[in-house]
Amino acid sequence: MTETWPLIPSLIGLAASIVLLGFAGTRLAKTADELADRTGLGEAVAGALFLGAVTSLPGILTTITGALGGDADFALANPIGGVAIQTVWLAIADLVYRRANLEHAAASLDNLLQALILVALLALPIVAYATPDLAIGWFHPVTLLIPIFYAYGLRLMQQMRAAPMWSPRMTRDTRTDDGEDRSTTSTRRLWTTLAVLAVIVGVTGWVIGQSGLGLIAATGWPSAVTGFTITTAISSLPELITLLAAVRLGALTLGVGGIIGGNVFDTLMIAVADAFYLEGTIYAFVGPASLVLLGGTILITAVLAAGLVVRDRRGIGFEGIALPSLYLATVGGALWAG
């Protein structure tokens, strides 16, 4: 167990993280949009790879910090909470994009398939939770399956993009990626900017992890709920900021793809949490609150997938109301279970 920070430095660390992530998130959306056009990957894939991976760095460092600190509930709740709160960010973005429902306007098979892959990946830790004595060394075999399923999901996306068998119905509210590169910045400078922002975001993640553990130690607040709400909300600020910036830029598919792609990428952090929790498989040391968080997050993701299929044209569709409601219900259920 590592030594935790006192309360005041923890609060200062969380506040400073908000400022730094606010700066980095705004720049990330513009850089990723330009790279999407420059590389020809398209907004959905670029959102998953560039935005999804980079904006997940704070959560990765927070998860590793919690796992090495010996707090299983905190370490596991961070990636799960990241998926949940980042999905709720889409409901907030719907308030910004007033022309139509965001899930309707950002019609993309890539995003729909990613949501289904996400449900499958979130189901794996439930199996591990039910079989905590099944271990290879100090980690669970499911930990090995998570990156394998993730890689196979990326392959499915590649195959679908090359030869799509379905296509969304185009309406006057649908916004697609035009693929036109309007940037005058060199490709090398774009990659350098992305790398620098990744370092800033990553270091901030370590600060959030230390501050979160200090907050838990000083206040006695439940580890699982703290990881699912407070530290996750702060470490997920890049996703919210880049989403809102992408919506303002008109890169809707990039923004939604960044959220869903980031969520899929965040499931890898569940494997990271188990790998860095050295006292044994992490699933044997978490309480029932973590199971509630997993179930609630799967339900949240399923509602998002339904919203992508139904494509309600109203500014706030059924998922815009259901997502934040389910999030609050999940937090309440975790408090009750804990």
N, C-alpha and C positions, 0 to 999 in steps of 0.2 A: 504494500500500500504506500503510495507516494504521499508526501506532505502536501496538504491543500493550502490554497491562498486564504488569507483572512477575508472577512466580508467586504470591507471597503475597497481593497484592491480588486476583488472579484467584480464588484459593481462598476468600478472604473474601467476594468477590462471589457465588460459587456458593452458599456456605453461607447468606448473607443472603437469597438468592433463594428457597431452600427454605422459610425461615421465612415470608416474605411470601406466597408462593404457597399455603402451607398455610392461612394466615388467609383469603385471598381465596377459595380453592376451596370452603371450607365454607359461606361466605355465598352463593356463586354458586348452589349447588344449590337452596337454599331460595327464593332470589329467582326463579330460573327456573321452579321448580315453581308458584309463586304467579302468575307472569306467564302461564304456560301456561293456567291456569284462567281468569284475568282476561281474556285476549285471545281465548280460544276456539280457539287454534291447535292444541291437543292436545299431548301430551307428546313424541311423536316429532318433530314439526315444531319445537316450541319447543326441544327438545334440540339439534336441528341448527342453528337460528338463534341462540338466545341462548347456550347453553353452547358449542356448536361454534365460533361466531365469537369470543366473548370469550376462551375458554380457548386459542384459537389465537394470540392476540396475542403471547405470549412467543416463539413460534416464528417469527412474522412478523418481529419486530424482530431476533431472532437471525439469521435468514436474510439480512435486509437488511444487517446489520452485517458478516456474513461475505462477502457479495457485494461490498460497497463496499471491504472490506479486501483484495480480490483473491484470496481463497481459494475457488476454484470447487468443489472437492470438499466442503469444509465447508459452503458455502452450499447445495449441492444435497442433501447428506446429511441436513440438518436436517428439511426437510419429509417426506422419505421415511422417516427414522427416527421422526418423530412418528407417522406412520400405523402403523408396525410396533409401537412400544412401547405406543401407546394401545390397540391391539387386544389386546396381551398383558394390559393392565389388566383386560380382561373376564374373563380366566382367574383373576386374583387376586380379582375381585369374586365369582366363583363360590364361592370359599372362605368369603366373608362371608354370602352368601345360601344357607343350608343347606337350605331347603325343597325346592328343585328346581333343575335346571339353569337358569341365568339366561337363556340363549337360548330355552329352552322357555317360561319364565314371561313373558318380555317379547315375546310374539308380536306382530309388527307387519309389515305389508306395506311400510310406509314404510322401516323399517330394512333389509329385504331388498333393496328396490329401490336404496336408497342404497349398499349393499355392491356391487351390480352396476355402478352408475355409477362407483364408486370404482375397480373393476378396469379399466374403460374409460379413465378418466383417467390411471391409472398406466401404461397401455400407451403413451400418447402420447410421453412422454420417451424411451422405447426407440427409437421411430421417429426422433426428433430425434438421439439418440446415434449412430444409424447413418448420418445424413446431416448431419454437422457443417458442411459447406461451404455448405449451403443456408441463407442468411441474408438478412434484411431489415434493413439497417443493421448494428447490433451484436447483434440477437437473432434467434432462429429463428422461422419461421412457426408452428411448433407452439405457441409461447408464446401466440399469438393464439387458437389453437384451444382451449386449456385453459379459459379463462373462458367461451367460447361453449358448450362441452360442459357445463360446470358449470351455466350458466343454463338450458340445455335440460333437464338432469337435474331441476332444480327445477320446471320446467314439467311434466315427466312425473309428478313426485310430486304436484303439485297436481291434475292430471287424474285420477290414480289415487285420490287421497283423495276427490274429488268423486263418482267412479263406479267403485268397486273391482270388479274382475272375479274376484278370488279373495279368500278369507278364511281365516285360520288356524283350525284346529280348536280349540275351547275345551275345556279340561280343568279339573279342580279346582285345578291348579297355575298356570293362566294368570292373570296379573294385568293388568287393563286400566286405562286412564285413566278415572276416573269423572267428570272434568271439573267437579267441585264446587269452588267457590271458598270456602275457609274462612278466607282471610286478612282481617284487619281493617285492614291497611296500605293507604293510598291508592295508587292507580295511579301518580300522579306520584312518590310517594316510592319506589316499586318501580323505576321507570325511572331515577330519580336514583341509587339504590343500585347498579343495574347499571352505570351510566356510571362511577361512582367506582371500582368494582371493576375495570372495564375499564382505567381509567387506571393503577391499581396494577399490574395484570397486564402491561400494555404496557411500562411503564417497567422492570419486572423483566426483560422479554425483552431489552431493550437491554443490561442489566447481564450477563445470561447470555451474550450474543453476544460482548461484550468480554472476559469472563472465559474463554470457550472459546478464543478466538484467543490469549489470553495463555498458556493452558495448553498449546496446541499448540506455540507458540514456545518455551516453557520446557522442555518434556519431549521434543519431537520425535515425539510420538504421531501416527499417521496422521490426516490431516484428516478423511477420509471416515468412519473408524471413530469418531473423537471426536464428530463431528456426529451420527452415527447412534446413539451410545450415551450418552455422558456429558451433553452439553448438552441433547440431546433428552429424556433421562430427567428432567432437572430442569425444563425448560420445559414438559414434559407433566404435571407434578405436579397442576396444576389439574384436568385430566381425570380423574386417578385419585381425587383427593379428592372432586370433585363426583360421580363415579360411586358411590363408597362412601357418600357422604352421601345420594344419591338412593335407593340400595338400602335404607338404613336408614329413609328416609322412606316407603318402599313405592312410590316413583315409578320402577318398573323400566324402563318404556318410555322415560321421560325420560332415565334414566341411560345406557341402551344407545344411544338416539338421539343423545345428546350425544357419545358416543364415535365412532359411525359418521359422524354429521353433521360432527363436528370433523375426522375423517379426510378426508372429501370436501372440506371447506373448505381443509384443509392442502394439497391438490394445487394450489390457486391460488398457494401460496407457491413452487412450482416455476417458475411464470411470473414471480413477483416476483424470484426469484433471477436469472433470465435478464435481466430488465429492468434490474436494478441492477448486474449484472456488466458493466462498461463496456469491458472489454478485447476483447470479441467475444462470439459466442454461447457460453454457458456449457458447452454440450454438447461443444464442441471442446476444452475445457480440463480435463475430468474424466477420471479413469482408469477402468480396468476394474472397480475396486472399486465404483464407483457403479452400474454395470450389474448387478453381483451383488446390491446392495442393492435395486435396483428389482425384479429378478426374485423375490427372496425375499419382498419386501413384497406383491407380487401374489399369491404362493402363500399367504401368511398371510391375506390378505383373502378368497381363494377358500375357504379352510378355514372362516373365520368364516361366509361365506354358506352353506356346506354345513351348518354347525351350526344356522343359523337355519331351514333347510329341514327337516332331520332332527328337530330339537327333542328331543334325548335328554333323558329325564326324570331321569336320575341327576344328583346334585349336581355331579360333575365328569364331563362327557361326553368324547367323543373329542377335541373341539376344545380342551378345557381342558388336555389333555396335549400336543396337537399344536402349539398356538400358541406357548408358550414354547420348545418344542424347535426349532421352525422359526426362531424369532428367534435363538437361540444358534447354530444352524447357519448362518444368514445372516451373522452377525457373523464367524464362523470363516471362511466363504467369502470375505468381503471382505478379511480379513487376509491370506488366502492369495493372493488376486488382486492385492492392493496390494504 
